Amino acid sequence: MRIIDIKSPASGTWHRDCELLSVKSGGGLELLVYKEGDNTKWRIMFSGIVAYKVTSEEFSVVGVLGELPNEGGFYEIFDSPWIAEYGDYRKDILKERHHYVYCCYDEIIEVIAKDFKVEQFIEDAATASKVS
């Protein structure tokens, strides 16, 4: 297993730098987060979802979560034990999926998805401006 820090403007500089504001699912997974470090809001949208789970920060000391680096707040897990749990089942789909971990102040969100995109959330605008 290898953990890589995802460089994103929506990522905190440490695990508890961002606050989870909402989670929406249906055709994908959308997180709305507030980044305290620079007082910005971000929408993170995952597509091609296989599974996701939300764990309380207090219980993030076991398994993959216990091995996350102290710095950063958005990661990709290579050679993921969670993906490996599916074994050979639907390997055609799983070979195109990634294990992502996004850390918030009180929650850790893990997602197995095809990809993601990030947009800054501007409350007074009709649409968010695309960042990456």
C-alpha positions as CSV (number, residue, x, y, z in Angstrom):
1,M,0.0,0.0,0.0
2,R,1.2,3.5,-0.9
3,I,-0.4,6.8,0.1
4,I,0.0,9.8,-2.1
5,D,-1.0,13.4,-1.1
6,I,-3.3,14.9,-3.7
7,K,-2.4,18.5,-4.4
8,S,-5.7,20.4,-4.6
9,P,-6.8,23.8,-3.6
10,A,-9.7,22.0,-1.7
11,S,-7.2,20.1,0.4
12,G,-6.3,21.1,3.9
13,T,-2.7,21.5,5.1
14,W,-3.5,19.1,7.9
15,H,-6.2,16.6,8.6
16,R,-8.6,18.8,10.5
17,D,-8.3,22.0,8.3
18,C,-11.6,21.5,6.5
19,E,-15.2,21.2,7.8
20,L,-17.7,18.9,6.0
21,L,-20.8,21.0,5.2
22,S,-22.8,18.4,3.2
23,V,-22.8,15.1,1.4
24,K,-25.0,14.4,-1.6
25,S,-25.3,11.1,-3.5
26,G,-27.2,10.1,-6.6
27,G,-25.3,9.4,-9.8
28,G,-22.1,10.2,-8.0
29,L,-20.9,11.7,-4.7
30,E,-20.6,15.4,-3.9
31,L,-18.9,16.9,-0.9
32,L,-19.3,20.5,0.1
33,V,-16.4,21.6,2.4
34,Y,-15.2,24.7,4.1
35,K,-11.4,25.2,4.2
36,E,-10.6,27.1,7.3
37,G,-7.0,27.8,6.3
38,D,-8.0,30.3,3.6
39,N,-11.7,30.8,4.3
40,T,-13.0,29.2,1.1
41,K,-15.7,26.6,0.2
42,W,-15.2,23.8,-2.2
43,R,-17.3,21.2,-4.0
44,I,-15.6,17.9,-4.6
45,M,-17.5,15.6,-7.0
46,F,-16.6,11.9,-7.4
47,S,-17.9,9.9,-10.4
48,G,-18.0,6.2,-11.2
49,I,-18.7,5.4,-7.5
50,V,-18.3,1.8,-6.3
51,A,-18.5,2.6,-2.5
52,Y,-18.0,5.3,0.0
53,K,-17.9,5.5,3.8
54,V,-17.7,8.2,6.4
55,T,-15.8,7.6,9.6
56,S,-15.7,9.7,12.7
57,E,-12.4,11.4,13.2
58,E,-12.1,9.7,16.6
59,F,-12.1,6.3,15.0
60,S,-9.6,7.1,12.3
61,V,-6.7,5.4,14.0
62,V,-7.1,1.9,12.5
63,G,-6.2,0.4,9.1
64,V,-5.5,2.8,6.2
65,L,-6.7,5.8,8.2
66,G,-4.1,5.2,10.9
67,E,-1.3,5.4,8.3
68,L,-2.2,8.7,6.7
69,P,0.5,11.3,6.8
70,N,0.1,14.2,9.3
71,E,0.3,16.8,6.7
72,G,-2.3,17.2,3.9
73,G,-5.9,16.3,3.8
74,F,-6.7,14.6,0.5
75,Y,-5.0,11.3,-0.5
76,E,-5.1,8.5,-3.0
77,I,-4.3,5.0,-1.7
78,F,-2.5,2.8,-4.2
79,D,-2.7,-1.0,-3.8
80,S,-5.7,-0.4,-1.6
81,P,-6.7,-3.1,0.8
82,W,-10.3,-1.9,0.5
83,I,-10.4,-2.4,-3.3
84,A,-8.6,-5.7,-2.8
85,E,-11.5,-6.9,-0.6
86,Y,-13.6,-7.2,-3.7
87,G,-11.2,-9.8,-5.1
88,D,-12.0,-10.8,-8.7
89,Y,-15.6,-9.6,-8.6
90,R,-16.1,-7.1,-11.4
91,K,-12.4,-6.6,-11.9
92,D,-13.3,-5.0,-15.3
93,I,-14.8,-2.1,-13.3
94,L,-12.4,-2.1,-10.3
95,K,-9.3,-1.8,-12.5
96,E,-10.5,1.7,-13.4
97,R,-11.2,2.8,-9.9
98,H,-9.2,4.6,-7.3
99,H,-9.3,4.7,-3.5
100,Y,-9.5,8.4,-2.3
101,V,-9.5,9.7,1.3
102,Y,-10.6,13.2,2.2
103,C,-10.1,14.4,5.8
104,C,-12.3,16.9,7.6
105,Y,-12.4,18.2,11.1
106,D,-14.8,15.6,12.4
107,E,-15.0,13.1,9.6
108,I,-12.9,11.1,7.2
109,I,-14.5,10.3,3.9
110,E,-13.2,7.3,1.9
111,V,-14.4,6.8,-1.7
112,I,-13.8,4.2,-4.4
113,A,-14.5,6.0,-7.6
114,K,-13.3,6.4,-11.2
115,D,-12.3,10.1,-10.8
116,F,-13.1,13.4,-9.2
117,K,-13.2,17.1,-9.9
118,V,-13.0,20.1,-7.7
119,E,-14.8,23.5,-8.0
120,Q,-14.7,26.5,-5.7
121,F,-18.1,27.1,-4.3
122,I,-19.1,30.8,-4.5
123,E,-22.3,31.3,-2.6
124,D,-23.4,34.5,-4.3
125,A,-22.8,33.2,-7.8
126,A,-25.3,31.1,-9.8
127,T,-22.6,28.6,-10.7
128,A,-19.3,27.7,-9.1
129,S,-16.0,28.5,-10.9
130,K,-14.0,25.5,-12.0
131,V,-10.6,25.1,-10.5
132,S,-9.4,21.6,-11.5
